[in-house]
């Protein structure tokens, strides 16, 4: 987008310099409209580097650009003087660059390249403002005069534009380096989680199988059954962990394809409740599904199914025997809201904020000492983010937990 802005700006200046050779409409109206558009593209690229969710800022930039183009063209139609058109152009460009420049100055995370870049555009804004005020106070009948101020303005503008391009490229590189570093840190933390959590169930499974091999003749049928159940539980934990590991690695390597389709969420929830029924029966936990409406949404069925299964599995894990888990589906505005609420042991405040972060280790055993890596919740967070939804937890220790997430009902 930044490169496209520079390309449009170059074409616009060529058209402006051809005035007298080509018609005035092209060399004035179209050329200046392209200059405003180029500035908009560049400013949006600037904002995209520091704002993760910058759609409202983009709309603001587009609105200012359209307004500047309209005012300039209306002024031209009504035969405004050359000097007035220069003033309008200066004010328009200044207004377009103002928001991203202020955003960079107020950004909390400072760096050398970011400071270097914003100083270039701060100087650029000051130059535009000084020249615009000067042209307003001392009108001239030329686009560019050969006075000291305009000559200084042109030289500084060229240098700042050149430095700005270099600064932008360095800033992009810095952002990519930070992204790569974060991925490396996440990978290291990820393998730390896996190595720690695989050791427990694998060690347990190996020990139990060793007991069988060495002393199977000494055990009664009931003891063999008990050991088999324990080994089965360890193997289930290993399988679940490896399943989540595979899903997580596919997300990180871009191997998972997001394939939304129109799905009746009520049916999807019922399907996954059926899959969780046996685990709930083992602890005599009642599963209750409540919904007053039939709600359809464009979602990736496999991803949301994984989210539901992971959240239901966690709810069962942290709920005492004879407990109760409620799944609610409701429509709030343009969102579908799903909550899975249990009356179990709850989530301590000390780990609540870290549940969806890979760089924080979360350890909490279930009501029957069930273990987990926390990887399931990371998957949930990734899948909900892909859907442009939100996931969070509300919980009080000893009073149960409510994991909630939203999905947009509009087409993604």
Phi, psi and omega in degrees: 000320178296315179296320178297320177300316180294323179295314178298320180296320179297314179298319181299317180292326177297315179297319181296322181286344179271012179301132185100336177263317175255171184292155185298324181300318180288315185283342180250295186294306182294316182300313181289326175297322178292324178297313177300317180297318179298317178298322179296313179302315182295317181292324177295319177297321177298314180295323182298336180284337184240347181246118180288325178236085191251020184301318181293327177290321178299316180298322179296317179297317179297319180297315179298318181297312179299318179297317180297317179297315180298312181298316182296314183291323176297317179299322179292317179301320180273017173058048175295154182294160178303317181296320180294323178294322177296319179296314179298318178299317180297316179297319181297312180297318178301316181294322181294320182275351187295311183299309179297326179295315178296319181300320179292322180293324183268357180297134183288319183278103181265153174207166183298311183295322180294318178295316179301315182293314183290329176295325176299313183282334173296315177296321178299316180295319179297317179299314180299316181296314181298315182294319181297315179296319180297316180292329177289319182282327182234080184303144176223159183257018178235153177294310179233122177266173181252024177285171183300315183296313181294324178294315178297320179300313182296316180296311181296322180297317178297312181297316180294323178295316180296312179296323179299320179297314178298317180298320180296316179297320178294323179293320176298316179298317180298318180296319178295320178298318179295322179295316179297318180297320178296318178298320178294318178296317178297320180297315179298317178295322180299312180292330175296317178298312184297312182297323180291314188277339175283329183301318183297297181295326178293316178298319179296316180296318179296316180297317181293320178293327177295320176301317178300311185296322187273325190228027186297329180291337184275349185265145174282169180300320181293320179293321178297318179298317181296315179295322179297320179296319179296318179293321178299319179296318178297317180294324177296318178298318178297314181298316180297317180295316180294325178297314178294323178300316180296315179298315181297315181295325178293324177295312185294331180265004178072020182276345179274126178264128179280113185235081181288145174213159181289120185231138172279108186299327178303315180292320181297319179294317179300318180300316182282335172295321178298320180293334182264358188297317183296318179297322179291320180297326180301330179250014181053042180264133181271128177257124183236128178247126181235130175200133181268346183229157168271119188240125177253147178207153175274102183224161170278111188301318182294318181295311182291329173298318177297319178299312181298316181295319180294317181291322177293320179299317178295318180299318178294319182299321186257017176248135179292165175301146182066021179277192185215137177233126180249131175249122181242139176234125178213163180255127177233102183065238180260022181235147167261129182245125180241130178233140176238107188244130177240167176248040184272213190278348178079176181245123178299146180301331185293336181244355185302316184286346184258004186298328185251023181241130180284335184276008177233131180275126180243121180236121175205121181275152180285182183292340176241036179062027175293142181252165178196162183261345186083358182293329179300318179290328176295319176299316179304313181298316179298314183292321179291322177297321178300327180275005183061032177256192181221142178229140180203172180231142172237124186201150171231132180307130179083354182240013178090177182225155175226108176267127185233146173212154181242153176226134178292139179272344177280160180296132182278000000 
